[in-house]
Amino acid sequence: MPPNRSDVEAPYYSVAVHKLIVMSVTTLSTYQIYWFYKNYQRMNQGDGGGGSPFWRALLAPLSAHALFARVRADAQSRFIPVSWSSAGLAVIYFCLTLICFFDYPWWTLALGSVFALVPVQTTMDAVNRKVAPAAARDDRYSAANALIIAGGVALTIGALYLTRLAQLLVQQLVNQL
């Protein structure tokens, strides 16, 4: 007897785009590591291999292209139109994540790296709807999410303040020399 379509697990981690953006921005992009981890975990469950989800997620700026290319190919094989380039998005994601090493205020642009993930998540959602329309979707904010968001906002504001303060202190020291 074939499996019921509602029993089939979605091939990709299904998170609402708004939640992906909010959680990424308020956690200084660390939520993206979780997003990559969950997707690599799902990929390993689907094909039984492919490396450690933990390490691939931790090295997401380097491994993103593989995930993006797989999602693109999978969607196209299911006749779902894809209008983005996996290599292009991977380069954009890589560059935006590297910006976190820049001085204030430029490092804040790294928070925009989540927007390179949005087209991929949208395509993942389309695949998930086609393969497992009844599968659960992470589109609500739990109490833990609310705490993380509140703490993340405080951390982000603190990071902005401290990096600006450090920059001013360095400028003051340079001026005294």
N, C-alpha and C positions, 0 to 999 in steps of 0.2 A: 504494500500500500504506500503510495507516495506521501511525503510529508505535507501537512497542511501549511499553506502559505503563511498563516499567522504564527506557526511554530518556527519559521525560519528566522535566524538571527540576522540583523542588518550587517552587511559586510564592513561598514565603516562606523566610527563613533558618530552618533547623531546628536549634535548640540545645536541649539538655535544660534543663528548668526549674532543676534543681539547679545546673547550670553557670552559667546566667544569674544566679542569685542569688549564688553564691560569687564569680564574677568581678566582678560589680557592686560588692558590698560590699568586697571586698579591693582594688579599684582606685579607691576613693572615687567610684564611679559612672561613671568614664570608660568602662568596658566598655559602658555603655548607648549611648554615642555610636557605638561599633562596631556594636552590635546594630541601631540605627536605620539606620546607613549600609548594612549588608548587606541589610536589608529594603527600603530605598528603591532600592537597586541592583537587587534582584530585581523590584521593581515596574516599574522602568524597562525591564528586559529583557522583561517580560511585555506591556507596552502601548506601548513605544517612546517614552516621554516622561515628563514630570512634573517636570522640574527637576533640579537638581544634588543627587545623594545626599549629597555632602559638606556642602553648606550646610544642607540640610534636617536632616541628622543633628546638625550643630553647633548648630542652633537647635531641637533636639528638643522642649524645653518648649513652644515655640510651634507646631511642626508636628505634634505627636503626635496631635492630634485627627484630622487628615486620614488618617494611617495607621490609627488605631484604627477610624475609620468605614469605611474601605475593607475592612479585615479582617472587620469585622462584616457588612457587606453581602455580601461574597464568601462567607462561611460560610453565611449565611442563604439565598443563592441556590443553594447546594449542599445545602440541607435539613439543615444542621448547626445544632443549637440553640445560641443565644448568650444567656447570662443577664446580660450586663454592658452598661452604657451607654457608648458611645464618648465622649460629652461628659463624663459623670461621671468616667470614668477619666482623661480628659485634664485635667480640672480638678484632680483629686487629684495627678496626676503633676506638673503645673505648680506647685501649691502646695508639694509636697514638695521639688521642686528649688529653689524660692526660699528654703527654710529654710536652705540652705547659707550664706546671708549673715548668719544670726543669730549671736549670741555663743555661746560655749561654755556649757553642753553642748548647747544646742538645735540647733546645726548638725548634730550627729550624726544627728538624725531624718531628714535629707535622704538618708541611706543607705537608708532605707526606700522611696525612690521606685521601686526595682526591683519592689516588690510590686504596683505599679499596672500593671506590664508582664506579670506572671504570667498573668492571665486572657487577655490578648491572645496571648501565646506559646502557651498551651494551645489556643486556637482555631486559631492558625496551624498547630500540629502536627496538629490534626484535619483541616484542609483539605489539608495536605501528604500525610497518610496516604490521603486519598480520591483525590487527583489523581495522586500519584506515590509509591505505597507502597514502592517499592524505592529511593527516593532516599536519598542519604547523610544522616546525622544527626550533628551535632556534639555528642556526648554523652560524650566522653572528655577527660581532661586530658593534654595533651602536656607534654613537658619544659619548653617555653617557657611554657605556662600555669602550671606549678608554680613557675617562677622569678618570673613576674609575681605570682602569689599571695603568695609569700614576701616579695617586695619590697613588694607592696601592704599586707600586714599590718604590715610594719615602717614603711611610710609612714603608715599609719592610726594606729598607736600613737604615732609621732613627732608627727603632727598633733594628736592628742589631748593629748599632753604639752605641746607648744609653745603651743597655744591656751590651755590651762589656766595655764601659766606666764605667758603674756602678760596674761591676765586678772588674775592675782595681782599682777603688776608694776604694772599700771594702778591697781588698788585701793590698792596700797601708796603710789604716787605721789599719788593723790587724798587719801589719809589724811594725808600729810605736808603738804599745802597747807593 
